[in-house]
Amino acid sequence: MKIRWDPSSSVAYQVNLAFRLLAQRNEEGLRPLQIGVAYIPVLAAIANLGPRTQKELAEIAHVDQSTMTLLLGRMEKAGFIVRSPSPRDGRAVIVDLSDEGKARVPESKAIVLGTVQRALRGFSSIETNTLRTLLQRFITNLETQETEDET
């Protein structure tokens, strides 16, 4: 008996494809600014919330500490962030945007929002809100599954 399996018709495949296409379009748009898509959560978090610890940034970006360490190293080398010791915890490092990083935020934001706007072309505001709600539930289910798997 042959088992038919068409991954391209699954929700997981469609979400993954949408993510990859969105990332590709953002990479293309951000390339002239010498900014990678992975930098966006860090730039946005610091621009919105102010300086953060590396641990906080890893949590915001949903990556592990070692991945964040590598990412921050690249961002520091590119001149987008500065790191300094935490005055409250000698083991922690505070990450802030450099002047160059601050200067790149508005254009980066415009590029990312423009990519999303093009992806949502033809969607009504109701459809956009429905998509956002469904994706948030999808994400919450996955995050809840992570927590349940840990116990």
MDTraj code that builds the backbone (N, CA, C; nanometers):
import mdtraj as md
import numpy as np

residues = "MET LYS ILE ARG TRP ASP PRO SER SER SER VAL ALA TYR GLN VAL ASN LEU ALA PHE ARG LEU LEU ALA GLN ARG ASN GLU GLU GLY LEU ARG PRO LEU GLN ILE GLY VAL ALA TYR ILE PRO VAL LEU ALA ALA ILE ALA ASN LEU GLY PRO ARG THR GLN LYS GLU LEU ALA GLU ILE ALA HIS VAL ASP GLN SER THR MET THR LEU LEU LEU GLY ARG MET GLU LYS ALA GLY PHE ILE VAL ARG SER PRO SER PRO ARG ASP GLY ARG ALA VAL ILE VAL ASP LEU SER ASP GLU GLY LYS ALA ARG VAL PRO GLU SER LYS ALA ILE VAL LEU GLY THR VAL GLN ARG ALA LEU ARG GLY PHE SER SER ILE GLU THR ASN THR LEU ARG THR LEU LEU GLN ARG PHE ILE THR ASN LEU GLU THR GLN GLU THR GLU ASP GLU THR".split()
xyz = np.array([
    [0.0841, -0.1178, 0.0000],
    [0.0000, 0.0000, 0.0000],
    [0.0891, 0.1248, 0.0000],
    [0.0620, 0.2136, -0.0924],
    [0.1363, 0.3381, -0.1043],
    [0.0714, 0.4453, -0.0171],
    [0.1546, 0.5131, 0.0607],
    [0.1035, 0.6233, 0.1415],
    [0.1288, 0.7520, 0.0649],
    [0.0211, 0.8240, 0.0377],
    [0.0333, 0.9527, -0.0313],
    [0.0602, 1.0623, 0.0705],
    [0.1638, 1.1383, 0.0427],
    [0.1980, 1.2480, 0.1307],
    [0.2432, 1.3650, 0.0457],
    [0.1727, 1.4751, 0.0561],
    [0.2070, 1.5948, -0.0181],
    [0.2345, 1.7071, 0.0815],
    [0.3593, 1.7205, 0.1246],
    [0.3913, 1.8222, 0.2251],
    [0.3511, 1.9637, 0.1824],
    [0.3536, 1.9912, 0.0525],
    [0.3244, 2.1269, 0.0076],
    [0.1801, 2.1686, 0.0341],
    [0.0932, 2.0718, 0.0649],
    [-0.0459, 2.1072, 0.0946],
    [-0.0695, 2.1244, 0.2455],
    [0.0345, 2.1052, 0.3267],
    [0.0165, 2.1160, 0.4719],
    [0.0310, 2.2606, 0.5185],
    [-0.0315, 2.2916, 0.6294],
    [-0.0219, 2.4243, 0.6889],
    [0.1240, 2.4539, 0.7254],
    [0.1929, 2.3561, 0.7796],
    [0.3322, 2.3762, 0.8189],
    [0.4181, 2.4178, 0.6992],
    [0.3985, 2.3511, 0.5875],
    [0.4750, 2.3851, 0.4673],
    [0.4427, 2.5282, 0.4232],
    [0.3146, 2.5630, 0.4235],
    [0.2727, 2.6957, 0.3787],
    [0.3288, 2.8059, 0.4700],
    [0.3249, 2.7831, 0.6011],
    [0.3793, 2.8818, 0.6950],
    [0.5305, 2.8941, 0.6757],
    [0.5983, 2.7811, 0.6598],
    [0.7426, 2.7816, 0.6388],
    [0.7781, 2.8540, 0.5089],
    [0.7053, 2.8260, 0.4024],
    [0.7312, 2.8916, 0.2740],
    [0.7089, 3.0425, 0.2850],
    [0.5995, 3.0821, 0.3509],
    [0.5720, 3.2253, 0.3686],
    [0.6867, 3.2913, 0.4449],
    [0.7336, 3.2253, 0.5508],
    [0.8451, 3.2783, 0.6292],
    [0.9710, 3.2942, 0.5432],
    [1.0036, 3.1892, 0.4664],
    [1.1253, 3.1941, 0.3843],
    [1.1170, 3.3031, 0.2775],
    [1.0005, 3.3167, 0.2131],
    [0.9844, 3.4204, 0.1113],
    [0.9923, 3.5599, 0.1732],
    [0.9296, 3.5765, 0.2879],
    [0.9348, 3.7049, 0.3579],
    [1.0793, 3.7378, 0.3963],
    [1.1507, 3.6393, 0.4486],
    [1.2911, 3.6596, 0.4864],
    [1.3756, 3.6947, 0.3638],
    [1.3539, 3.6247, 0.2521],
    [1.4301, 3.6535, 0.1297],
    [1.4056, 3.7962, 0.0815],
    [1.2786, 3.8369, 0.0785],
    [1.2457, 3.9725, 0.0314],
    [1.3053, 4.0771, 0.1253],
    [1.2983, 4.0514, 0.2564],
    [1.3578, 4.1458, 0.3515],
    [1.5087, 4.1509, 0.3368],
    [1.5737, 4.0360, 0.3191],
    [1.7195, 4.0339, 0.2992],
    [1.7572, 4.1174, 0.1773],
    [1.6822, 4.1013, 0.0689],
    [1.7102, 4.1784, -0.0526],
    [1.6975, 4.3281, -0.0268],
    [1.5931, 4.3671, 0.0449],
    [1.5712, 4.5087, 0.0736],
    [1.6723, 4.5661, 0.1710],
    [1.7127, 4.4856, 0.2681],
    [1.8039, 4.5326, 0.3724],
    [1.9514, 4.5273, 0.3311],
    [1.9826, 4.4488, 0.2277],
    [2.1219, 4.4298, 0.1865],
    [2.1967, 4.5617, 0.1640],
    [2.1376, 4.6613, 0.0953],
    [2.2114, 4.7873, 0.0768],
    [2.2467, 4.8584, 0.2080],
    [2.1703, 4.8292, 0.3145],
    [2.2002, 4.8887, 0.4451],
    [2.3007, 4.8059, 0.5235],
    [2.3412, 4.6922, 0.4666],
    [2.4318, 4.5967, 0.5314],
    [2.3715, 4.5432, 0.6615],
    [2.2398, 4.5220, 0.6576],
    [2.1672, 4.4690, 0.7721],
    [2.1055, 4.3362, 0.7320],
    [2.1223, 4.2357, 0.8177],
    [2.0597, 4.1067, 0.7949],
    [1.9255, 4.0999, 0.8659],
    [1.8391, 4.0134, 0.8198],
    [1.7070, 3.9965, 0.8809],
    [1.7202, 3.9627, 1.0297],
    [1.8220, 3.8865, 1.0655],
    [1.8412, 3.8473, 1.2053],
    [1.8686, 3.9675, 1.2958],
    [1.9147, 4.0786, 1.2393],
    [1.9424, 4.1976, 1.3190],
    [1.8141, 4.2690, 1.3622],
    [1.7061, 4.2503, 1.2865],
    [1.5843, 4.3286, 1.3061],
    [1.5265, 4.3171, 1.4473],
    [1.5122, 4.1964, 1.5059],
    [1.4582, 4.1919, 1.6423],
    [1.5431, 4.2690, 1.7435],
    [1.6744, 4.2667, 1.7255],
    [1.7643, 4.3384, 1.8171],
    [1.7498, 4.4886, 1.7971],
    [1.7553, 4.5337, 1.6722],
    [1.7415, 4.6767, 1.6443],
    [1.6082, 4.7290, 1.6967],
    [1.4999, 4.6551, 1.6685],
    [1.3661, 4.6995, 1.7097],
    [1.3525, 4.6990, 1.8616],
    [1.4018, 4.5943, 1.9263],
    [1.3891, 4.5854, 2.0724],
    [1.4601, 4.7014, 2.1406],
    [1.5817, 4.7292, 2.0997],
    [1.6572, 4.8368, 2.1641],
    [1.5979, 4.9734, 2.1275],
    [1.5559, 4.9892, 2.0023],
    [1.4943, 5.1159, 1.9611],
    [1.3661, 5.1419, 2.0400],
    [1.2882, 5.0373, 2.0661],
    [1.1600, 5.0521, 2.1361],
    [1.1723, 5.0522, 2.2875],
    [1.2636, 4.9713, 2.3405],
    [1.2687, 4.9486, 2.4856],
    [1.3916, 5.0087, 2.5525],
    [1.4896, 5.0505, 2.4726],
    [1.6140, 5.1001, 2.5299],
    [1.7136, 4.9865, 2.5468],
    [1.8303, 5.0162, 2.6021],
    [1.9345, 4.9144, 2.6190],
    [1.8818, 4.7924, 2.6936],
    [1.9287, 4.6752, 2.6509],
    [1.8848, 4.5470, 2.7073],
    [2.0055, 4.4599, 2.7334],
    [1.9876, 4.3624, 2.8198],
    [2.0933, 4.2634, 2.8385],
    [2.0891, 4.1651, 2.7220],
    [2.1987, 4.0949, 2.7056],
    [2.2058, 3.9927, 2.6013],
    [2.0988, 3.8862, 2.6251],
    [2.0783, 3.8502, 2.7498],
    [1.9774, 3.7495, 2.7844],
    [1.8378, 3.7963, 2.7444],
    [1.8057, 3.9221, 2.7739],
    [1.6750, 3.9768, 2.7365],
    [1.6573, 3.9761, 2.5844],
    [1.7613, 4.0138, 2.5136],
    [1.7532, 4.0164, 2.3671],
    [1.7339, 3.8760, 2.3107],
    [1.7996, 3.7772, 2.3695],
    [1.7817, 3.6388, 2.3244],
    [1.6371, 3.5951, 2.3445],
    [1.5787, 3.6313, 2.4582],
    [1.4386, 3.5962, 2.4839],
    [1.3452, 3.6655, 2.3855],
    [1.3688, 3.7935, 2.3595],
    [1.2854, 3.8696, 2.2666],
    [1.2927, 3.8096, 2.1261],
    [1.4132, 3.7709, 2.0845],
    [1.4342, 3.7172, 1.9493],
    [1.4028, 3.5680, 1.9386],
    [1.3717, 3.5034, 2.0514],
    [1.3429, 3.3589, 2.0541],
    [1.4602, 3.2765, 2.0009],
    [1.5807, 3.3126, 2.0491],
    [1.7007, 3.2352, 2.0146],
    [1.7761, 3.2040, 2.1438],
    [1.8672, 3.1076, 2.1368],
    [1.9435, 3.0761, 2.2571],
    [2.0574, 3.1769, 2.2742],
    [2.1167, 3.1751, 2.3922],
    [2.2206, 3.2722, 2.4270],
    [2.3409, 3.2649, 2.3334],
    [2.3807, 3.1432, 2.2953],
    [2.4988, 3.1307, 2.2086],
    [2.4726, 3.1917, 2.0710],
    [2.3521, 3.1745, 2.0195],
    [2.3159, 3.2349, 1.8910],
    [2.3171, 3.3868, 1.9035],
    [2.2626, 3.4375, 2.0144],
    [2.2610, 3.5829, 2.0348],
    [2.4023, 3.6368, 2.0479],
    [2.4906, 3.5635, 2.1139],
    [2.6301, 3.6063, 2.1280],
    [2.6941, 3.6249, 1.9905],
    [2.6739, 3.5276, 1.9028],
    [2.7300, 3.5367, 1.7671],
    [2.6691, 3.6532, 1.6895],
    [2.5374, 3.6681, 1.6999],
    [2.4686, 3.7761, 1.6295],
    [2.5181, 3.9123, 1.6777],
    [2.5279, 3.9294, 1.8081],
    [2.5750, 4.0573, 1.8620],
    [2.7195, 4.0848, 1.8232],
    [2.7994, 3.9804, 1.8133],
    [2.9372, 3.9977, 1.7666],
    [2.9420, 4.0540, 1.6253],
    [2.8561, 4.0000, 1.5385],
    [2.8496, 4.0507, 1.3998],
    [2.7981, 4.1946, 1.3966],
    [2.6968, 4.2214, 1.4784],
    [2.6392, 4.3564, 1.4806],
    [2.7385, 4.4582, 1.5371],
    [2.8148, 4.4167, 1.6362],
    [2.9158, 4.5066, 1.6940],
    [3.0266, 4.5330, 1.5924],
    [3.0700, 4.4289, 1.5245],
    [3.1746, 4.4430, 1.4221],
    [3.1298, 4.5357, 1.3094],
    [2.9991, 4.5291, 1.2765],
    [2.9431, 4.6149, 1.1711],
    [2.9194, 4.7576, 1.2207],
    [2.9319, 4.7784, 1.3515],
    [2.9169, 4.9126, 1.4063],
    [2.7748, 4.9521, 1.4418],
    [2.6834, 4.8543, 1.4560],
    [2.5431, 4.8851, 1.4833],
    [2.5083, 4.8870, 1.6320],
    [2.5891, 4.8206, 1.7138],
    [2.5631, 4.8161, 1.8580],
    [2.6914, 4.8420, 1.9349],
    [2.6739, 4.8748, 2.0616],
    [2.7860, 4.8839, 2.1556],
    [2.7471, 4.8021, 2.2780],
    [2.8464, 4.7378, 2.3371],
    [2.8234, 4.6576, 2.4573],
    [2.9037, 4.7165, 2.5710],
    [2.8432, 4.7110, 2.6902],
    [2.9137, 4.7591, 2.8086],
    [2.8728, 4.6733, 2.9279],
    [2.9584, 4.6663, 3.0292],
    [2.9249, 4.5861, 3.1471],
    [2.8031, 4.6449, 3.2189],
    [2.7222, 4.5566, 3.2737],
    [2.6064, 4.6002, 3.3512],
    [2.6535, 4.6568, 3.4842],
    [2.6034, 4.7740, 3.5219],
    [2.6429, 4.8296, 3.6514],
    [2.5850, 4.7503, 3.7696],
    [2.4767, 4.6722, 3.7443],
    [2.4118, 4.5971, 3.8518],
    [2.4597, 4.4539, 3.8628],
    [2.5096, 4.3970, 3.7512],
    [2.5490, 4.2560, 3.7511],
    [2.6777, 4.2439, 3.6711],
    [2.7871, 4.2174, 3.7377],
    [2.9171, 4.2107, 3.6725],
    [2.9272, 4.1051, 3.5639],
    [2.8375, 4.0060, 3.5669],
    [2.8404, 3.9004, 3.4644],
    [2.7612, 3.9388, 3.3405],
    [2.6706, 4.0339, 3.3540],
    [2.5816, 4.0703, 3.2430],
    [2.6422, 4.1815, 3.1580],
    [2.5992, 4.1838, 3.0322],
    [2.6418, 4.2858, 2.9378],
    [2.5178, 4.3607, 2.8910],
    [2.5281, 4.4928, 2.8857],
    [2.4193, 4.5767, 2.8358],
    [2.4488, 4.6102, 2.6897],
    [2.3473, 4.5928, 2.6056],
    [2.3621, 4.6179, 2.4628],
    [2.2783, 4.7405, 2.4271],
    [2.3400, 4.8321, 2.3548],
    [2.2708, 4.9533, 2.3097],
    [2.3021, 4.9750, 2.1621],
    [2.2224, 5.0568, 2.0983],
    [2.2485, 5.0918, 1.9589],
    [2.3583, 5.1967, 1.9533],
    [2.4466, 5.1821, 1.8576],
    [2.5459, 5.2854, 1.8307],
    [2.4746, 5.3953, 1.7513],
    [2.5426, 5.5045, 1.7266],
    [2.4833, 5.6107, 1.6440],
    [2.4480, 5.5559, 1.5051],
    [2.5363, 5.4721, 1.4526],
    [2.5108, 5.4107, 1.3207],
    [2.3877, 5.3209, 1.3268],
    [2.3751, 5.2419, 1.4330],
    [2.2585, 5.1554, 1.4495],
    [2.1305, 5.2359, 1.4575],
    [2.1333, 5.3437, 1.5366],
    [2.0155, 5.4309, 1.5486],
    [1.9773, 5.4900, 1.4130],
    [2.0784, 5.5251, 1.3339],
    [2.0523, 5.5853, 1.2030],
    [1.9877, 5.4863, 1.1062],
    [2.0142, 5.3566, 1.1240],
    [1.9607, 5.2547, 1.0319],
    [1.8188, 5.2092, 1.0671],
    [1.7739, 5.2374, 1.1883],
    [1.6428, 5.1871, 1.2321],
    [1.5273, 5.2363, 1.1437],
    [1.5132, 5.3659, 1.1172],
    [1.3958, 5.4098, 1.0402],
    [1.3867, 5.3463, 0.9005],
    [1.4987, 5.3397, 0.8302],
    [1.4967, 5.2823, 0.6962],
    [1.4738, 5.1308, 0.7008],
    [1.5332, 5.0646, 0.7991],
    [1.5111, 4.9200, 0.8154],
    [1.3636, 4.8920, 0.8413],
    [1.3051, 4.9710, 0.9304],
    [1.1632, 4.9562, 0.9616],
    [1.0788, 4.9753, 0.8362],
    [1.1092, 5.0765, 0.7579],
    [1.0329, 5.1038, 0.6351],
    [1.0437, 4.9875, 0.5368],
    [1.1611, 4.9286, 0.5261],
    [1.1813, 4.8163, 0.4338],
    [1.0996, 4.6955, 0.4791],
    [1.1091, 4.6617, 0.6070],
    [1.0379, 4.5450, 0.6594],
    [0.8867, 4.5649, 0.6492],
    [0.8385, 4.6819, 0.6873],
    [0.6950, 4.7082, 0.6781],
    [0.6480, 4.7099, 0.5331],
    [0.7317, 4.7597, 0.4433],
    [0.6973, 4.7598, 0.3009],
    [0.6858, 4.6187, 0.2458],
    [0.7739, 4.5302, 0.2899],
    [0.7675, 4.3900, 0.2467],
    [0.6368, 4.3266, 0.2914],
    [0.5996, 4.3506, 0.4150],
    [0.4739, 4.2949, 0.4673],
    [0.3554, 4.3544, 0.3929],
    [0.3615, 4.4836, 0.3685],
    [0.2525, 4.5502, 0.2961],
    [0.2335, 4.4891, 0.1566],
    [0.3448, 4.4611, 0.0885],
    [0.3345, 4.3979, -0.0437],
    [0.2796, 4.2557, -0.0330],
    [0.3192, 4.1844, 0.0722],
    [0.2694, 4.0479, 0.0918],
    [0.1198, 4.0465, 0.1201],
    [0.0697, 4.1516, 0.1818],
    [-0.0721, 4.1592, 0.2171],
    [-0.1560, 4.2330, 0.1115],
    [-0.0963, 4.2600, -0.0032],
    [-0.1676, 4.3282, -0.1108],
    [-0.2950, 4.2512, -0.1453],
    [-0.4067, 4.3212, -0.1497],
    [-0.5331, 4.2579, -0.1831],
    [-0.6093, 4.2045, -0.0625],
    [-0.5470, 4.2056, 0.0550],
    [-0.6142, 4.1620, 0.1775],
    [-0.6965, 4.2795, 0.2314],
    [-0.8151, 4.2528, 0.2778],
    [-0.8927, 4.3556, 0.3466],
    [-0.8365, 4.3696, 0.4878],
    [-0.8752, 4.4748, 0.5575],
    [-0.8286, 4.4907, 0.6952],
    [-0.8827, 4.3783, 0.7833],
    [-1.0014, 4.3305, 0.7533],
    [-1.0579, 4.2180, 0.8289],
    [-0.9754, 4.0918, 0.8053],
    [-0.9381, 4.0663, 0.6801],
    [-0.8555, 3.9487, 0.6492],
    [-0.7182, 3.9585, 0.7146],
    [-0.6602, 4.0782, 0.7131],
    [-0.5299, 4.0985, 0.7772],
    [-0.5393, 4.0722, 0.9267],
    [-0.6424, 4.1240, 0.9904],
    [-0.6609, 4.1005, 1.1345],
    [-0.6869, 3.9532, 1.1641],
    [-0.7636, 3.8868, 1.0776],
    [-0.7900, 3.7434, 1.0955],
    [-0.6601, 3.6648, 1.0835],
    [-0.5792, 3.6969, 0.9831],
    [-0.4504, 3.6287, 0.9657],
    [-0.3629, 3.6494, 1.0884],
    [-0.3554, 3.7728, 1.1374],
    [-0.2747, 3.8029, 1.2554],
    [-0.3230, 3.7221, 1.3760],
    [-0.4530, 3.7168, 1.3958],
    [-0.5106, 3.6432, 1.5083],
    [-0.4812, 3.4936, 1.4975],
    [-0.4993, 3.4381, 1.3782],
    [-0.4747, 3.2952, 1.3589],
    [-0.3268, 3.2607, 1.3769],
    [-0.2393, 3.3444, 1.3238],
    [-0.0958, 3.3195, 1.3406],
    [-0.0549, 3.3311, 1.4874],
    [-0.1133, 3.4261, 1.5585],
    [-0.0805, 3.4394, 1.7003],
    [-0.1255, 3.3155, 1.7767],
    [-0.2413, 3.2621, 1.7435],
    [-0.2882, 3.1397, 1.8094],
    [-0.1963, 3.0229, 1.7750],
    [-0.1544, 3.0142, 1.6503],
    [-0.0622, 2.9111, 1.6032],
    [0.0674, 2.9175, 1.6837],
    [0.1221, 3.0393, 1.6980],
    [0.2466, 3.0599, 1.7730],
    [0.2270, 3.0246, 1.9204],
    [0.1175, 3.0693, 1.9771],
    [0.0884, 3.0400, 2.1182],
    [0.0801, 2.8897, 2.1406],
    [0.0144, 2.8189, 2.0495],
    [0.0061, 2.6733, 2.0615],
    [0.1450, 2.6103, 2.0598],
    [0.2320, 2.6594, 1.9744],
    [0.3679, 2.6048, 1.9676],
    [0.4474, 2.6395, 2.0932],
    [0.4322, 2.7615, 2.1427],
    [0.5024, 2.8003, 2.2651],
    [0.4503, 2.7213, 2.3848],
    [0.3206, 2.6988, 2.3897],
    [0.2603, 2.6201, 2.4969],
    [0.3092, 2.4765, 2.4902],
    [0.3212, 2.4237, 2.3688],
    [0.3720, 2.2877, 2.3499],
    [0.5135, 2.2772, 2.4046],
    [0.5981, 2.3797, 2.3800],
    [0.7343, 2.3823, 2.4335],
    [0.7321, 2.3696, 2.5844],
    [0.6469, 2.4484, 2.6493],
    [0.6360, 2.4482, 2.7947],
    [0.5872, 2.3122, 2.8447],
    [0.4870, 2.2563, 2.7777],
    [0.4333, 2.1271, 2.8181],
    [0.5370, 2.0170, 2.8014],
    [0.6175, 2.0253, 2.6951],
    [0.7202, 1.9245, 2.6697],
    [0.8303, 1.9294, 2.7751],
    [0.8536, 2.0466, 2.8347],
    [0.9587, 2.0625, 2.9357],
    [0.9181, 2.0020, 3.0685],
    [0.7858, 1.9899, 3.0938],
    [0.7401, 1.9369, 3.2238],
    [0.7224, 1.7879, 3.2209],
])
top = md.Topology()
chain = top.add_chain()
for i, resn in enumerate(residues, 1):
    res = top.add_residue(resn, chain, resSeq=i)
    for name in ("N", "CA", "C"):
        top.add_atom(name, md.element.get_by_symbol(name[0]), res)
traj = md.Trajectory(xyz[None], top)
